[in-house]
Amino acid sequence: MARASSEPSAGRRRPQKRLRAGFRMEIAGDSYYHSALLETGTRRHHCRVRNHVRPIMNTHTNFRRGAAALLLVMISGMALAQGDAETGRELGYTCLGCHGIEGQRNAYPSFRVPRLGGQNREYLEVALNAYRAGTRPHPTMQAQAGSLTDDNIADLLAWLTSFGEAEDTATAEQVAGVEAAQICVTCHGADGAAVQPAPPVLAGQHADYLVHALRQYKDGTRSGNVMAAFAANLSAADMELIASFYAAQEGVTTLNE
């Protein structure tokens, strides 16, 4: 590694970089930086901390100590981000008033409230954040999510995902007789297992809720992803066919404590 000097240099000095086990140290001027990168599944976590340059004889030791400290901090943060299922259960008690009753209906417009048991974490997180931000319309859900902190959401997700994990397993062959749904299995089917961010699981969902969601994508009430463009060309009959196809499959379930 190039020696670091506290003496000012002429012109701009290019940082010297050293890679080791996912960590990096950059020396620039009178400072050095520790960086660390962790990958968990499809997620990447990056952290960078600035320090003053120590004497040259201690630089390597400082790097190792700083990298280890960064790793501990990042792992601790990731553990917190996973949330606590028991705390989430307490927070989610009111959720069971709708999502824990099979066939419970939304007052207006009338549709059965969605099944959440087995739904994937990524979609649930997106939905809760959208309700909290007010970008997804539903007065009751906006009121419920409006006061949630990031930690609250992490705890709720830990609880909700404790009900198991459902999957969309439909294949192109299975949907061959349902023309309107043939493109759906690209994401909501066996071929969509690697799609990121993970789309919601549709298998087992109430048909009337799926129709309601498709109508919202079509009229622009829900927006912000590829579904708005897809739903724009769907007829009412198409929506019913797609919804019936997925509702008939085994998948998500009503929350049941």
N, C-alpha and C positions, 0 to 999 in steps of 0.2 A: 504494500500500500504506500502511496506517496505520503511523505512527511507533511504534517500540518505545521504552519508557522504563524506566529502571532504578528509578524512583521507585515505591514501593508505591501501589497503587490502592485506592480505597474499594470494598469489595465484591468480587465475583468478576468477572473480566474474561473476556469471550467471545473465544476465539482468532480472530485474523484469518487467513484462508486465501488462498493464492494458488496457482493451478494453472498449470503450464507443462510441456508435453511429457511428461506422465506423472509429474511431480514435484510435491510440495506442501511449502510451508513454513508452519508454524503458530507464531505468537508467543503465548506465554502466560506472564505474570509475568516472571521474569528469565531465561527460557529460550526457545530456539526449536528446532523440530524439522524435520529433513529427512525426507521420505517419498518413496519411489519405488515404482512399480508396473510390472512387466513382464508381458506376456502372451505365452506361447509355445504356440500351438495352443489346447488346452483348459485349460492350466495358468496359474495366476496366482501371481506371486512378489512378495511385499511386504516392504519393509524400512523401518525407522524409526530414526533416530538423534537423540539429544538433544545440544544444544550450548548454551553460554552466549551470551547476546546480545552482539554486538560493537557498536562505535559505529555510529550510524545511517548515516553516510556510506558504511560498508562492508557494510551488510546485504545489498544486492542482489548484490554480488560474492560474498559468503560463500555466498549461496543457490546461485549458479551453480556455485561450486567444490564445495560439499557435494553437490549433486545429481549432478555428474559423478563424484565419488568413489564415491557410492552405486551408480551404474550400473556402474562397473568392478568393485566388490565383488560385486554381484549376478550379473553375467555370468560372473565367475570361479567363483562357487559353482555356477552352473548348468552350466558346463562340467565341473566335477568330478563333478556328479551324473550326467552322462551315462556316466561310467565309461570304462575303457580295455579294448578288446576283446582285446588281446594278453595283458594281465594276467589277464583273465577266462578266456582259453583255458588258461592255466597252472593257474588255480584249478579249472577245470572238467574237467580231465583225468580225474578219477575218475568224472565224470558219464557219460563215454562207455562205461564198463563196463556200464551198463544201457541208457542212452538212445541209445547209438551202435551197438547191435546189433539189427538187425531181428528182431522176434519175441521178444525177450528177455522172460521171464516173471517176474512176482513170485511168490515161493515160496508164501506163504499170506496171504490167499486168492489163488488162482491167476488171474492176468489178465496180459495183455501190458502192459508198462510204457508209459506214454504217449509219443507222438511229440511232440517239442518244436521241431523245425525249422519255422520260419515262424510259430510261436505269437506272439501280440502281447505287447509289453513289459509293458503294464499288468497282464495276467493273471499273467504269470510273476513279476512283483514281488509281487503279492498272495499267490501261492502260496508263494514263498520266505519271505516274512515270516510267514505262517501256520505253516509248518513250524518256523521259528526260534522262534516264540512258543509252540509246542506246541498250537496250537488246531486244527491239521489233523493227523489221526492217520496216522502211518506211521513206525515206529521207525527205519528206515534213513534216510529223508529228514529226520526230526527230528535225528538224529545228525549228518548232513551239514550241515544248515543252522544247527544250534545255536551253532556257533562263528563264524558269519559276521558281519562288521561291515557297516555300511551301505555303506562303500566297496567291500567285497568283493561285495556284492549288485549294486551299480552296475556293477562290472567284469564280473560274470557275465552281467548283462543285456545289456551291450554286445556280448559274445561271442555269446550265444544269438541275439540279433536280427540278427547278421551272416549268418545262414543264409538270410535272405530273409523275405518277409512273405506269409503265406497269408491268405485271406479266406473267410468264409462267404457264398456268393453265391446260395443257394437262394431261390426265390421262392414265393409262395403257390400259384401254378399248379403248380409242380413237386411240392409237398407235398400237393396236393389228394387224392391217393389214399392218403395215410398220415395218417389222422385224428389219431392220437396226437401227431404231430409238427407239426400245423398251427399251434399256438401258438408252437412253438419258433422259427420263422423270424422272429417279431417282433423277436427280439434276435439270434438266430444265423442270419441270412440277409441278403439284399440290403437289406431295410428296416431292419436294425439297425446299419447302418454308422455312424450318428451317436449310438448309445447310449453313454452315459458313466456310470460307468467302463466301459471296453471289456470285453465278455464274452469268454470264451475262444473261439477258433476250434475248431469241432467237425468241420468237413469234413476227411476223411482220417484221422481219429483211429480207433484200434483199437476195434472194436465192444465187445469184452469189457471194455475199460477204461471206456468210456462207461456200460455197464450197471453196473459196479462203482461209479462215481461217483454215478449216479442212486440206487442202493440206499443209499449213505451219506447222501444228502440226505433220502431217505424215512425212514430210521430215526433221523435226527438226529445221526449221527456227524459229518457235515459240516453246518455251519449258518452263519448270519450273512448270508444273502442271500435273494433272492426264490426261488431254486431249491428251498429246503426246502418252501415252500408249494406250489410247482408239482408237485414229485415226490410229495407226500403222497397225491395221488389217482391215481398211476400204478400200473397192474398190472404184473406181471412181463412179460406179453406186450407191453404198451405200451412198456416199456423196451427190449425186444429190437427192436421195430419202429423206434423212434427211433434207436437205435444203428446198426442196419443201414442206415438211410437216410443218415446222415451219413458212415459209414465207406466207403460206396460212392462218395463224391465226392472230387474232387481237392482237396487242402489241405495240412495239416501233414505233415511227413515225419520219418523217423528222422535224428538228427544223423549227419552223415557228413563226417569230416575227410579 
